[in-house]
């Protein structure tokens, strides 16, 4: 009989929404229930790999289902798992540790393992919970290797698990598999995928830039690690045929980092006559007009641009750019990217942070004036969060939120084609 693996996105704390996929897997917590939620891509990917290995896999998104801690633990017990796999994140660590304790009591005879990009920063908290283990490293391949090697004896699954503990494992000791190829498709069919506003694709991990505040680098490393273009296009083709989601969102921190790769992906999607709208995220200076045109032809309908600030002093202070001359190039390229998005019917959504080093009323004014020139379709302003593994020296204060509100109130969105219009344009592109 096939051994049973239960994969769980644990409940949020009461009155909040736990978004464990946010910030590259370091997580976000929103102070209201039912707030924005990324689908649990890490769990779906692990489930896909485990299922390929012949295991009986069940996945539960307790956040999506609105379950409280006792309900979630009772459900886990009802599944009688051999292994319980729990996705955790730094921002949600209080909810995660509470669930792990409750689960340990509910299923004393099962092995329990915590996974996620935040695990290296949570070992102190996890070590306080008896009878559980945690995986150091990206779990897409690594977890399946442990399950098939170590079996189900709970006593074996205690404390940290690292790649070096597996003989012959093709994993480096820095916990990052290289390269990102040959991965199983995420098992979205094991989740109530229609309830999400999107499905997600990971086309690359890591970022080589040195932004002091960025949790993506802490979670994924500084090496840019792309998946093969044909594998990404094949996964998108699979999503279009099997699920037909409202939209697909790339979770890459710097989607457009490699220009030639983006152009090649666009050509491959067009060659396969892809019929799916998709979105991506990248630095404001990554895109150029030719790249934007190619992305639009391939079905891109929205781009999230991480601008963070338009003030040269702030950009230099936080390591976004090297110097004032680089800051000028950065903002000029951001204007080019926004203009190209408008020309090709792509919604350009700009993200700005307040509470960064060197921020002043004048720097906020500079960013406000730049937004008026840039004319994005939307502006998202957040106060910066301090994550472990980053180089942040200070944390946002009350004044940061005041400045954030000033930015929001001063912003006037540029008109953009409706989603229906964008989809019509995509269909015309495909038909050519």
C-alpha positions as CSV (number, residue, x, y, z in Angstrom):
1,X,0.0,0.0,0.0
2,X,1.3,3.5,-0.9
3,X,2.4,5.5,2.0
4,X,0.5,8.7,2.7
5,X,1.9,12.2,2.7
6,X,-0.2,15.1,3.9
7,X,1.0,18.6,2.9
8,X,-0.4,21.6,4.8
9,X,-0.4,25.3,4.6
10,X,-1.2,26.0,8.3
11,X,-4.0,28.3,9.5
12,X,-3.5,32.0,10.1
13,X,-3.7,33.4,13.6
14,X,-7.2,34.7,14.4
15,X,-8.0,38.0,12.6
16,X,-5.1,37.8,10.2
17,X,-4.1,36.4,6.8
18,X,-0.9,34.4,6.6
19,X,0.7,34.7,3.1
20,X,3.6,32.3,3.4
21,X,4.6,32.5,-0.3
22,X,5.0,36.3,0.0
23,X,8.5,37.9,0.1
24,X,10.1,35.0,-1.7
25,X,8.9,32.6,1.0
26,X,9.9,34.7,4.0
27,X,6.1,35.5,4.3
28,X,3.7,38.3,5.0
29,X,1.0,38.7,7.6
30,X,-2.0,41.0,6.9
31,X,-4.0,42.3,9.8
32,X,-7.4,41.2,8.4
33,X,-8.8,37.8,7.5
34,X,-9.5,37.1,3.8
35,X,-6.7,39.3,2.6
36,X,-4.4,38.7,-0.4
37,X,-3.1,35.2,-0.7
38,X,-0.7,33.5,-3.1
39,X,-1.4,29.9,-3.9
40,X,1.0,27.6,-2.0
41,X,3.4,27.0,-4.8
42,X,6.0,25.3,-2.7
43,X,3.5,22.7,-1.4
44,X,2.0,22.1,-4.9
45,X,5.5,21.6,-6.3
46,X,6.5,19.2,-3.5
47,X,3.2,17.3,-4.0
48,X,3.9,17.0,-7.7
49,X,7.3,15.5,-7.1
50,X,6.1,13.1,-4.4
51,X,3.2,11.9,-6.6
52,X,5.7,11.2,-9.4
53,X,7.5,9.1,-6.9
54,X,4.4,6.9,-6.3
55,X,3.3,8.3,-3.0
56,X,-0.3,9.0,-1.9
57,X,-0.4,12.8,-1.5
58,X,-3.0,15.1,0.0
59,X,-2.7,18.9,0.1
60,X,-4.6,21.3,2.4
61,X,-4.6,25.1,2.3
62,X,-6.0,25.9,5.7
63,X,-5.6,29.7,5.1
64,X,-7.8,29.5,2.0
65,X,-10.3,27.3,3.8
66,X,-10.4,29.8,6.7
67,X,-9.8,27.0,9.2
68,X,-8.9,27.6,12.9
69,X,-6.1,25.7,14.6
70,X,-8.2,22.9,16.2
71,X,-10.1,22.3,13.0
72,X,-6.9,22.0,11.0
73,X,-5.3,19.6,13.5
74,X,-8.4,17.4,13.6
75,X,-8.4,17.2,9.8
76,X,-4.8,16.2,9.8
77,X,-5.5,13.4,12.3
78,X,-8.4,12.2,10.2
79,X,-6.0,11.7,7.2
80,X,-3.8,9.2,9.1
81,X,-0.6,10.4,7.5
82,X,2.7,8.6,7.5
83,X,4.4,12.0,7.0
84,X,3.1,15.5,7.6
85,X,4.8,18.2,5.5
86,X,4.2,21.8,6.8
87,X,5.0,24.9,5.0
88,X,6.4,27.6,7.3
89,X,7.7,31.2,6.9
90,X,9.5,33.8,9.0
91,X,6.6,36.3,9.1
92,X,4.1,33.6,10.2
93,X,6.3,31.8,12.6
94,X,4.0,32.2,15.6
95,X,1.1,30.6,13.7
96,X,3.5,27.9,12.3
97,X,4.9,26.8,15.7
98,X,1.5,26.7,17.2
99,X,0.2,24.4,14.5
100,X,3.3,22.2,14.6
101,X,2.8,21.6,18.4
102,X,-0.9,20.9,17.9
103,X,-0.2,18.5,15.0
104,X,2.5,16.7,17.0
105,X,-0.1,16.0,19.7
106,X,-2.7,14.9,17.1
107,X,-0.6,12.4,15.2
108,X,2.0,11.0,17.6
109,X,2.9,8.1,15.2
110,X,3.7,10.2,12.1
111,X,6.8,11.9,11.0
112,X,6.5,15.7,10.7
113,X,8.8,18.0,8.7
114,X,8.7,21.8,8.2
115,X,9.8,23.1,4.8
116,X,10.2,26.5,3.2
117,X,12.7,29.2,2.3
118,X,12.5,30.6,5.8
119,X,13.7,27.5,7.6
120,X,17.3,28.6,8.1
121,X,16.0,31.7,10.0
122,X,13.6,29.7,12.1
123,X,15.7,26.9,13.6
124,X,15.7,28.4,17.1
125,X,11.9,28.4,17.2
126,X,11.6,24.9,15.5
127,X,14.1,23.4,17.9
128,X,11.8,24.1,20.8
129,X,9.2,21.7,19.4
130,X,9.9,18.1,20.3
131,X,9.5,15.3,17.8
132,X,9.7,17.3,14.5
133,X,12.2,17.9,11.8
134,X,12.9,20.7,9.4
135,X,14.5,20.7,5.9
136,X,17.4,22.9,5.1
137,X,17.1,23.5,1.4
138,X,14.7,23.8,-1.4
139,X,12.3,20.9,-1.1
140,X,11.2,20.2,-4.7
141,X,13.6,17.3,-5.1
142,X,15.2,17.1,-1.7
143,X,12.1,16.1,0.3
144,X,11.3,13.2,-2.0
145,X,14.9,12.0,-1.5
146,X,14.5,12.0,2.2
147,X,11.1,10.3,2.2
148,X,12.3,7.4,0.0
149,X,15.5,7.0,2.0
150,X,14.5,7.5,5.6
151,X,11.0,5.9,5.8
152,X,8.3,6.8,8.2
153,X,9.8,6.2,11.7
154,X,9.1,9.4,13.6
155,X,12.3,9.1,15.7
156,X,14.3,9.5,12.5
157,X,12.6,12.8,11.7
158,X,13.9,15.0,14.5
159,X,16.0,18.1,14.2
160,X,17.6,19.6,11.0
161,X,17.8,17.7,7.8
162,X,20.4,18.9,5.3
163,X,21.5,17.7,1.8
164,X,24.8,16.4,3.2
165,X,22.8,13.8,5.2
166,X,21.8,12.0,1.9
167,X,24.5,9.9,0.3
168,X,24.8,10.7,-3.4
169,X,22.2,13.4,-3.3
170,X,22.6,15.9,-6.2
171,X,22.3,18.8,-3.8
172,X,25.0,21.3,-2.7
173,X,25.6,21.8,1.0
174,X,24.4,25.4,0.7
175,X,21.0,23.9,0.4
176,X,20.3,25.0,-3.2
177,X,19.8,22.5,-6.0
178,X,21.6,23.4,-9.2
179,X,20.2,23.9,-11.8
180,X,16.5,24.3,-11.7
181,X,15.6,21.8,-14.4
182,X,13.5,18.7,-14.7
183,X,11.1,19.7,-11.9
184,X,7.7,18.1,-11.7
185,X,4.7,20.2,-12.5
186,X,3.0,21.6,-9.3
187,X,0.0,19.4,-8.4
188,X,-2.6,22.1,-8.5
189,X,-5.3,19.5,-9.0
190,X,-4.8,18.5,-5.4
191,X,-5.9,22.0,-4.3
192,X,-9.2,23.8,-4.8
193,X,-7.4,25.8,-7.5
194,X,-10.5,27.5,-8.8
195,X,-10.8,29.5,-5.5
196,X,-7.5,31.3,-6.2
197,X,-7.4,34.4,-8.3
198,X,-4.3,33.0,-10.1
199,X,-2.0,30.1,-10.5
200,X,1.8,30.7,-10.3
201,X,4.9,29.7,-12.1
202,X,8.5,29.8,-10.9
203,X,10.8,30.5,-13.9
204,X,13.9,31.4,-11.9
205,X,15.2,32.0,-8.4
206,X,17.7,34.3,-6.9
207,X,18.9,37.8,-7.6
208,X,22.5,39.1,-8.0
209,X,21.7,42.7,-6.8
210,X,22.6,44.0,-3.4
211,X,19.5,45.7,-2.1
212,X,19.8,46.0,1.7
213,X,16.2,45.4,2.5
214,X,15.4,42.5,0.1
215,X,14.0,39.2,1.5
216,X,14.2,37.5,-1.8
217,X,18.0,37.4,-1.7
218,X,18.0,36.1,1.9
219,X,15.5,33.3,0.9
220,X,16.9,32.4,-2.6
221,X,20.5,33.5,-2.7
222,X,22.4,36.0,-5.0
223,X,22.9,33.6,-7.9
224,X,20.3,34.0,-10.7
225,X,19.1,30.4,-11.3
226,X,16.8,30.1,-14.4
227,X,14.8,27.1,-15.4
228,X,15.1,26.0,-19.1
229,X,12.8,28.0,-21.4
230,X,11.2,25.0,-22.9
231,X,10.2,23.6,-19.5
232,X,8.6,26.9,-18.5
233,X,6.7,27.1,-21.8
234,X,5.6,23.5,-21.4
235,X,4.3,24.2,-17.9
236,X,2.3,27.2,-19.1
237,X,0.9,25.1,-21.9
238,X,-0.1,22.5,-19.3
239,X,-1.8,25.2,-17.1
240,X,-3.7,26.5,-20.1
241,X,-5.0,23.0,-21.1
242,X,-5.6,21.5,-17.7
243,X,-6.9,24.4,-15.6
244,X,-7.5,27.5,-17.7
245,X,-6.8,29.9,-14.8
246,X,-7.9,33.5,-14.8
247,X,-4.2,34.5,-15.0
248,X,-0.8,33.1,-14.4
249,X,1.7,35.0,-12.3
250,X,5.5,34.4,-12.5
251,X,7.0,34.5,-9.0
252,X,10.5,35.2,-10.2
253,X,12.0,38.1,-8.2
254,X,13.7,39.4,-11.4
255,X,11.9,38.0,-14.3
256,X,13.6,40.1,-16.9
257,X,17.1,39.8,-15.5
258,X,18.3,37.9,-18.6
259,X,17.1,39.8,-21.7
260,X,17.9,37.1,-24.3
261,X,16.2,34.5,-22.2
262,X,13.0,36.5,-21.9
263,X,13.0,37.0,-25.7
264,X,13.5,33.3,-26.2
265,X,10.6,32.5,-23.8
266,X,8.4,34.8,-25.7
267,X,9.2,33.1,-29.0
268,X,8.6,29.7,-27.5
269,X,5.2,30.7,-26.0
270,X,4.1,32.1,-29.4
271,X,5.4,29.0,-31.2
272,X,3.2,26.8,-29.0
273,X,0.3,29.2,-29.6
274,X,-0.1,29.8,-25.9
275,X,-3.6,30.9,-24.9
276,X,-3.0,32.2,-21.4
277,X,-2.6,35.7,-20.0
278,X,0.4,36.1,-17.6
279,X,2.1,38.6,-15.3
280,X,5.6,39.0,-14.1
281,X,7.7,41.1,-11.7
282,X,11.1,42.6,-12.2
283,X,13.3,45.6,-11.4
284,X,12.3,48.9,-13.0
285,X,15.4,49.0,-15.0
286,X,15.3,45.5,-16.4
287,X,12.9,46.1,-19.3
288,X,13.3,47.7,-22.7
289,X,10.9,48.5,-25.5
290,X,11.8,45.4,-27.6
291,X,11.4,43.1,-24.6
292,X,8.1,44.6,-23.6
293,X,6.8,44.2,-27.2
294,X,7.8,40.5,-27.2
295,X,6.2,39.9,-23.8
296,X,3.0,41.5,-25.0
297,X,2.9,39.3,-28.1
298,X,3.4,36.2,-25.9
299,X,0.4,37.1,-23.7
300,X,1.8,39.3,-20.9
301,X,-1.0,41.5,-19.6
302,X,0.7,43.1,-16.4
303,X,4.1,43.9,-15.1
304,X,5.0,44.7,-11.5
305,X,7.9,47.0,-11.4
306,X,9.9,47.3,-8.2
307,X,10.9,50.9,-8.2
308,X,11.2,51.4,-4.4
309,X,12.1,55.1,-4.7
310,X,12.9,57.6,-7.4
311,X,15.3,59.6,-5.2
312,X,19.0,59.1,-6.1
313,X,20.2,59.4,-2.5
314,X,17.8,56.7,-1.2
315,X,18.5,54.4,-4.1
316,X,22.3,54.5,-3.3
317,X,21.8,54.3,0.4
318,X,19.9,51.0,0.2
319,X,22.1,49.4,-2.4
320,X,19.5,49.5,-5.2
321,X,22.2,51.2,-7.4
322,X,25.9,51.9,-7.1
323,X,26.0,55.7,-7.4
324,X,24.2,58.8,-8.5
325,X,25.0,58.2,-12.2
326,X,23.5,54.7,-11.9
327,X,20.5,56.2,-10.3
328,X,19.9,58.4,-13.3
329,X,20.1,55.4,-15.6
330,X,17.8,53.5,-13.3
331,X,15.0,56.1,-13.4
332,X,15.4,56.7,-17.1
333,X,15.0,53.0,-17.9
334,X,12.0,52.9,-15.6
335,X,10.3,55.6,-17.7
336,X,11.1,53.7,-20.9
337,X,9.6,50.5,-19.4
338,X,6.4,52.3,-18.3
339,X,6.0,53.9,-21.7
340,X,6.5,50.6,-23.6
341,X,3.9,49.0,-21.3
342,X,1.4,51.7,-22.2
343,X,2.1,51.3,-25.9
344,X,1.6,47.6,-25.9
345,X,-1.5,47.4,-23.6
346,X,0.4,46.0,-20.5
347,X,-0.8,47.2,-17.1
348,X,2.3,48.7,-15.4
349,X,2.0,48.4,-11.6
350,X,4.8,50.2,-9.7
351,X,5.9,49.3,-6.2
352,X,7.4,51.8,-3.8
353,X,8.7,51.4,-0.3
354,X,8.8,53.9,2.6
355,X,11.0,53.7,5.7
356,X,14.2,53.1,3.6
357,X,17.5,54.5,4.7
358,X,18.1,58.1,3.8
359,X,14.4,58.8,3.3
360,X,13.2,62.4,3.9
361,X,10.2,64.5,3.0
362,X,12.2,65.7,0.0
363,X,12.9,62.2,-1.3
364,X,9.2,61.4,-1.0
365,X,8.4,64.5,-3.0
366,X,10.9,63.4,-5.7
367,X,9.2,60.1,-5.9
368,X,5.7,61.7,-6.1
369,X,6.9,63.9,-9.0
370,X,8.4,60.9,-10.7
371,X,5.2,59.0,-10.5
372,X,3.4,61.8,-12.3
373,X,6.0,61.6,-15.1
374,X,6.1,57.8,-15.2
375,X,2.2,57.4,-15.3
376,X,1.9,53.8,-14.3
377,X,-1.5,52.1,-14.2
378,X,-1.3,51.5,-10.5
379,X,0.9,52.4,-7.5
380,X,1.5,50.1,-4.5
381,X,3.1,51.8,-1.5
382,X,4.3,49.7,1.5
383,X,6.4,50.5,4.6
384,X,9.5,48.3,4.5
385,X,9.6,45.2,6.6
386,X,12.8,44.0,8.2
387,X,13.6,40.4,7.5
388,X,16.5,38.3,8.9
389,X,19.4,37.8,6.5
390,X,18.9,41.3,5.0
391,X,21.2,44.3,5.7
392,X,18.5,46.7,7.0
393,X,19.9,48.9,9.7
394,X,16.6,50.5,10.8
395,X,12.9,49.6,10.7
396,X,10.0,51.7,9.4
397,X,8.3,53.9,12.0
398,X,5.1,55.9,12.2
399,X,6.4,58.6,10.0
400,X,7.0,56.0,7.2
401,X,3.3,55.2,7.1
402,X,2.5,58.9,7.0
403,X,4.8,59.3,4.0
404,X,3.3,56.2,2.4
405,X,-0.2,57.7,2.7
406,X,1.0,60.9,1.1
407,X,2.3,59.0,-1.9
408,X,-1.0,57.1,-2.2
409,X,-3.1,60.2,-2.0
410,X,-1.0,62.1,-4.6
411,X,-1.1,59.3,-7.2
412,X,-3.4,59.4,-10.2
413,X,-3.4,56.2,-12.2
414,X,-2.9,56.3,-15.9
415,X,-5.7,54.9,-18.1
416,X,-5.0,51.3,-19.3
417,X,-6.9,49.0,-21.5
418,X,-9.5,46.8,-19.7
419,X,-8.7,43.1,-19.1
420,X,-11.2,42.2,-21.7
421,X,-9.5,44.4,-24.2
422,X,-6.1,43.0,-23.3
423,X,-7.4,39.4,-23.8
424,X,-8.9,40.3,-27.1
425,X,-5.5,41.7,-28.2
426,X,-3.8,38.5,-27.1
427,X,-6.2,36.4,-29.2
428,X,-5.5,38.6,-32.2
429,X,-1.7,38.2,-31.6
430,X,-2.1,34.4,-31.5
431,X,-4.2,34.3,-34.6
432,X,-1.5,36.0,-36.7
